Amino acid sequence: MEADRAESGVEPGWRSAVPGWSEARFPVVAALVWCGALIGRDWWGFGTVLVLGAVVVIVKRGGMIIVMAAALVAGALAGWGSAHRDTAVLSAPVVEGDVAIRAVARTDPRKDADSFWLLARPLAYRASGDQDWIEWLGPVIKMETPDAGELAAGEVFEASGHLAKPGGRWSTSVYAARMWSGPVVPVHGARGWLVGTGNALRRRVIENLRSGPGDGRALVAGFLVGDTSGLSPTYTAHLRRAGLSHFVAVSGGNVALFLGALWILMWPLAGRPMIRALVGFVALGVFMVVTRWEPSVVRAGLLAALVLGAQGMGFPLSSWAALGGAVTVALLVSGELALSVGFALSVAATLGVMVGMRIPVRRRPRWIWQTLLTAIAAQVTVAPILLWVFGSVPLLSPVANLAAGPLVAVSTSLGGIGTLTGWQPLVWLAAWTAEGVLAVAGFLSPLPQLGWFGAGAALMVGCAARRWPVVGLPMLAVGGGWLVVLSMFPGLVPFVGSESVRAPAVVFLDVGQGDSTLVLGTGVTVLIDGGPDPARLVEKLQKYRVREVHLVVITHPHADHVRGLEGVVGALPVGAVWDASHPHETPAHRMLRERIAEEGISVYRPVPGQGLRIAELGVEVLGPLRRYKHINDQSIVLMLDVAGTTFLLAADIQEVAQAELGAVRPDVLKVPHQGAATSDPSWLKENAGRLAIISVGPNDYGHPVRWVEEVLVEGGARVVRTDQHGDVVVNLPIGDGANG
């Protein structure tokens, strides 16, 4: 057996990679705090944990059991506290109506279609017509503005607009109300030297990277400060599908590089632990501002701070204790982090890396095998989270990380020095190296993802290879070969992410808060819109074995309909495009049209009455009937006739276009505008059909509104929502309806 282990390249002590109880107790305590934070967010869970903790203290009067019970109770207190804070914000009174506010930005503005969104904390307000400011330390609000200028988080600004309830949730944050304003006017720099220094460094990095074109520079900005706003959605999708998106989620590696550079600069003083710790604390604070305190940065920064503090006070702190302590502190201070997928992925990946780096190997070159084992260990630990949240994991993520890791390290190092010094040759080299990372991602992104079955099978084969090397290693080799073959031909079996749908069929894809409809006919594929996420759309098309799209229809240029199509154009053969958006335009639509032009794809402007028929599929254009002022009313409206069943795909048309379109009375209705309150109830009732599909995802717009569903039911329709049922597959003939 020992000989077999030696042949496999792993030394007999490989089990030492898994920590013993003396080390593992710290992550265990952190896990209990995490569980308590999740359970304690409501009164029932909070009360249950308190009772359980009291029982443990009474029954067990000492030892680690009491520590674990205390961790669970402390986590429950943190979870209850965060839920209480959320409730307080959501119920806080606000000054509603047309007002001017002076506020401090809580986040950087984020671009969404033609506007910018940010969270802000009001400091004062001025009612319409008044001259004097009234102090108002109000709750957090969410703002939409057409122009955010150079505003950054932590800076004070003024804006005028309409403020109204209700509030909602954005990521792990909540806000009390929403404001639609004009352009924001910065009036004061960052409040505090720490935020000011961090913003200045962030601006310098971004400005030096934006001085030249290219996605490589945009990716370097992601490596350094986590800013991927300049990276095209296509490359963002490639990184995610290849398992490389964690490189732009600034975390432990970036903190290590940052502190390493700092120690080099302060070399004469770096040998004194206390001074190194004090300087490190300040530097970590600035770094967290520069990288905008994302969950992964919080975890990495706290871990580094604990290690520095322990060194400064002269006692050793193991990596397991540091990780457990960092997670515990983060959750006790901000219980809402227990709900953050980014925080969970960061912690799980760190655990995997720590285990992988402790696996001793003897096969040479040792650094390659160690890196590969570490990447595999990290992939194993994050796989359950990826499967739970996204439903799949990248098949060749360890290989992608092995190839891209050195490039990322070089690009980050060169980019950091080049942007801070302003020396553009180094910036150019960093961008050129980053282009290599994009090439790796682009090469591996078309390969399929593993679902629950495939990931479980791969794990079982790997375990067999470790337990019974004589049998398991050949199994691993054969299984790996088959996975490679299946990755090239992803439609062969279901477990690599494909699903067989009998044509003809119409599939309303679950693409989140947006629209995308796939029409599968005999020998023809039509794709109407693409949703907001290129990676998600590509995964859906692979799931249904789509190899070519004969016709792409862009109903209108809003980002939640067109951005996903960037993952299709250039990746799959596209026969033609229908687009009637002119004169309306959005940045996402312009970018897509540029890609369509680069690929030489023909674009046609369909007119009412125009159509096509191939076998059992008929497509007729019903609108737009004229040029409309509102971008939604300008949508292309299609009537599909598939094997005798009619589908009205109404895009996002609103009351004006609906009134002019009139009663069509289809069998199936794609409800306009995610079920928003922009439709005419009588029109909906007349055109509800037998089946009404609402394509919608998690949102804070209130879509779909309740009365829309009620009107559709009154019209005799069965209502199906993609956010509740997933992909809605309508097999034809329609029979009893849809299955999702």
Secondary structure as GFF3:
##gff-version 3
##sequence-region A 1 740
A	DSSP	alpha_helix	2	7	.	.	.	ID=ss1
A	DSSP	three_ten_helix	12	17	.	.	.	ID=ss2
A	DSSP	alpha_helix	21	39	.	.	.	ID=ss3
A	DSSP	alpha_helix	43	59	.	.	.	ID=ss4
A	DSSP	alpha_helix	64	91	.	.	.	ID=ss5
A	DSSP	beta_strand	97	105	.	.	.	ID=ss6
A	DSSP	beta_strand	110	112	.	.	.	ID=ss7
A	DSSP	beta_strand	115	127	.	.	.	ID=ss8
A	DSSP	beta_strand	134	135	.	.	.	ID=ss9
A	DSSP	beta_strand	141	145	.	.	.	ID=ss10
A	DSSP	beta_strand	155	164	.	.	.	ID=ss11
A	DSSP	beta_strand	168	170	.	.	.	ID=ss12
A	DSSP	beta_strand	173	175	.	.	.	ID=ss13
A	DSSP	beta_strand	177	181	.	.	.	ID=ss14
A	DSSP	beta_strand	185	190	.	.	.	ID=ss15
A	DSSP	alpha_helix	193	209	.	.	.	ID=ss16
A	DSSP	alpha_helix	215	225	.	.	.	ID=ss17
A	DSSP	alpha_helix	233	242	.	.	.	ID=ss18
A	DSSP	three_ten_helix	245	248	.	.	.	ID=ss19
A	DSSP	alpha_helix	252	265	.	.	.	ID=ss20
A	DSSP	alpha_helix	273	290	.	.	.	ID=ss21
A	DSSP	alpha_helix	295	312	.	.	.	ID=ss22
A	DSSP	alpha_helix	319	333	.	.	.	ID=ss23
A	DSSP	three_ten_helix	335	339	.	.	.	ID=ss24
A	DSSP	alpha_helix	341	357	.	.	.	ID=ss25
A	DSSP	alpha_helix	366	390	.	.	.	ID=ss26
A	DSSP	beta_strand	393	394	.	.	.	ID=ss27
A	DSSP	alpha_helix	397	421	.	.	.	ID=ss28
A	DSSP	alpha_helix	424	444	.	.	.	ID=ss29
A	DSSP	beta_strand	449	450	.	.	.	ID=ss30
A	DSSP	alpha_helix	452	467	.	.	.	ID=ss31
A	DSSP	alpha_helix	469	488	.	.	.	ID=ss32
A	DSSP	three_ten_helix	494	496	.	.	.	ID=ss33
A	DSSP	beta_strand	505	508	.	.	.	ID=ss34
A	DSSP	beta_strand	517	521	.	.	.	ID=ss35
A	DSSP	beta_strand	524	528	.	.	.	ID=ss36
A	DSSP	alpha_helix	534	543	.	.	.	ID=ss37
A	DSSP	beta_strand	549	554	.	.	.	ID=ss38
A	DSSP	alpha_helix	559	562	.	.	.	ID=ss39
A	DSSP	three_ten_helix	563	567	.	.	.	ID=ss40
A	DSSP	beta_strand	574	579	.	.	.	ID=ss41
A	DSSP	alpha_helix	587	598	.	.	.	ID=ss42
A	DSSP	beta_strand	602	604	.	.	.	ID=ss43
A	DSSP	beta_strand	611	614	.	.	.	ID=ss44
A	DSSP	beta_strand	617	623	.	.	.	ID=ss45
A	DSSP	beta_strand	637	642	.	.	.	ID=ss46
A	DSSP	beta_strand	645	649	.	.	.	ID=ss47
A	DSSP	alpha_helix	655	661	.	.	.	ID=ss48
A	DSSP	beta_strand	668	670	.	.	.	ID=ss49
A	DSSP	three_ten_helix	672	675	.	.	.	ID=ss50
A	DSSP	alpha_helix	681	686	.	.	.	ID=ss51
A	DSSP	beta_strand	691	694	.	.	.	ID=ss52
A	DSSP	alpha_helix	706	714	.	.	.	ID=ss53
A	DSSP	beta_strand	718	721	.	.	.	ID=ss54
A	DSSP	alpha_helix	722	725	.	.	.	ID=ss55
A	DSSP	beta_strand	728	731	.	.	.	ID=ss56
###
